[in-house]
Amino acid sequence: MGLILNLMRETTRTMSNILGIGNDIIEVARITESIEKFGDKFLDKLFSKKEQEYCKKHRKSELRVAGRFAAKEAIAKALGTGFGEELSWLDIEIINNEKGKPEVIFSSSLDSKLNKTSLQVSISHCNSYAAAVAIWSKES
């Protein structure tokens, strides 16, 4: 019984640290159409050069682009702002670490507003869809 109570306490503590959760799903075809129609203008508006380089080095780069698009949308939802005056697409950069895990990097102006918080993101895709989930939390 002690183990169960400890797990319940830890879960309650962890849940109280969550500030927001967001998710998004997008059809890869929509991203492909935008890339074909607008090219680098579309990519430059939404993604850093590092993000673009990562996506372009993979076969079927549109899958990676769609995944990052969904991730940024999920992050905006978790933060509760959407994109606009408070948040731009380039305020968020998603770079994979050495093990392949996507990590979120904020612009310096956004980072200062999100004092002592962190954001975790998970990205998935298949040939037709890309999806992402973001969890915004207080740092422990």
Protein Blocks (a to p, Z undefined) as FASTA:
>chain_A
ZZmmmmmmmmmmmmmmpnbdcdddddfklmmmmmmmnmmmlmmmmpcfklmmmmmmpghk
llmmmmmmmmmmmmmmmnonopcjkocfklpccdddfkopacddddfklmmmmgoiacdd
dddddfkbccddddddddZZ
